[in-house]
């Protein structure tokens, strides 16, 4: 049997090279090749695997030449340098190492917090310039101060633990994270709060949430106005979470006492509105830059790639579930259905999720449901967390203390197979069911106990309303006035005059002002724009 061949085109630990060799994988170590895209394109067809860091750009053009490539392994979490759709289209598994940098990034946030409290970089520059400005650098203690953590997943929870060890707030760190359950918050010693409460109470605020549509500019001028005067802000998560100009304005007015940023909206950040401000500390995206972290992710990616090439096992793939080639054809339509059901529930969920119950009935109950459950969780979590895939979703759910129950039973409905997703939050419980018809297309068949029969459209409007005359005409009229074309229109109700739903597929995105007008209709309880 021919040994699989892996090309390492970026600088990777020698220990990772040795893992490949020890496992029986042939290795070609060319750490500077990632900078030469023409040479990479010329030779990539000779390899089964490509191990990279951030310098190599696995573009569609490169991947088109990768005639034998089966797996790309990224030593680190970010896969922005890999064109995922192009890799998926060619059947190339893309893996990353999402948890290898957690401690290092958390430590960097704590380091910046301490440096911010005592103005360490500024004092260092002044002293080395021959000045002795002892009275100029009057810092603050962190002991007894309130730390607010925005995003309390893997990294955020480590920061909270370190802060408790530093004797910050004598009771507990406060955290805002819609996906953090009360039980998980208690376990890690934080007080779960709403964002506005955190902004009002925190002396230091540190960000550890992904960048999504919901979290973009989560710290803007309006949020800053709710903060304590003299607050200090740390961002080691993602550029774009903060309105940088709003922070500068608040620094100038002294509403914010200091800010420390490791990430920026545009990177590499050769210029930025934050640069040069006397109360700002900046580092060049160093969150994962320690010897230990780089070693960890290199070893992990070598193990994962070797496992896949030698046994077919898939770990931390961002574009494919953990299923075998034999199972894939049967599972594929149900994985698509599961992800859409999860996404439907996730886009309607705005508070912390306590429990997810997934019921499998009929033929689907006999399949490999772990992969389908992962797809449900991926769809459910992605609207809020962004970088969640079918492999990482169960881990992310566990980190946030979510209870995930799977129920398998014989068919109890008119459908050969039925998947029901029930999401329990701190405020309510919501169920949605779907099936796959003989045409292979996933269908919604039940929402909150109301029967429907709808395909998933790219853009949809979901409305809960009172079943009273005039609603349909008013609703359709608003869409018509806004030049929004209706593709399909599905209605359901519990009983005459009772609760009802409308699920409408439309051509294109729905502007916020149109949604507001729909929400204002007297019969409407809730309206949401959904995308699939």
Number of C-alpha atoms within 10 A of each C-alpha: 3 6 12 17 20 29 23 24 23 21 18 22 16 12 14 21 20 15 19 22 14 11 13 14 23 19 21 14 17 13 17 13 18 21 14 13 15 11 12 21 17 12 13 21 17 15 20 23 30 25 26 28 25 17 16 23 22 26 16 17 13 20 22 16 16 25 13 16 23 21 25 24 28 27 29 24 19 14 22 10 15 21 17 19 12 17 23 14 9 17 14 22 24 26 26 26 24 18 17 23 23 20 19 20 26 24 17 20 26 20 13 26 26 16 17 25 19 17 22 16 16 16 19 11 11 16 13 9 9 8 11 11 11 10 6 10 13 11 13 12 10 19 13 15 18 21 27 30 29 24 22 29 24 19 23 25 25 20 26 26 17 15 21 21 9 14 15 19 18 12 13 22 27 26 29 24 23 23 26 24 24 18 13 20 20 12 10 16 18 24 16 25 17 14 19 12 16 26 23 17 18 23 23 26 24 28 24 26 26 21 19 18 13 13 16 16 18 21 20 16 17 10 16 22 16 15 22 18 16 15 21 25 26 25 24 25 25 20 21 19 25 25 18 21 14 19 23 20 14 19 22 14 11 14 18 23 21 25 27 23 24 21 24 24 14 11 12 10 13 8 10 13 11 21 14 11 14 13 21 23 23 20 15 14 19 14 21 22 14 14 10 14 21 19 18 20 26 28 23 23 27 26 17 20 31 25 16 16 19 13 9 14 14 22 23 24 21 19 17 20 23 19 17 13 8 8 11 14 10 12 19 16 18 26 22 18 27 30 23 24 30 28 24 24 23 22 18 17 23 14 17 20 27 23 19 25 17 26 20 25 22 19 14 24 19 13 15 16 20 14 20 28 27 25 28 30 30 29 29 30 25 19 22 23 22 17 19 21 22 25 23 21 24 21 15 20 25 14 17 24 21 23 14 16 12 14 13 15 13 15 16 11 10 8 16 15 21 23 28 23 26 21 22 20 20 14 11 10 15 16 19 22 25 26 26 22 13 7 7 13 14 22 19 22 21 18 22 14 14 18 17 20 16 19 17 21 17 13 17 24 20 18 22 19 21 18 20 14 10 11 17 14 9 15 18 17 14 17 18 12 10 13 10 18 14 16 12 14 14 14 16 19 20 14 10 10 11 11 17 22 25 19 26 22 24 20 15 13 14 18 11 11 10 15 18 12 13 24 19 13 15 13 21 18 16 15 21 19 20 22 18 13
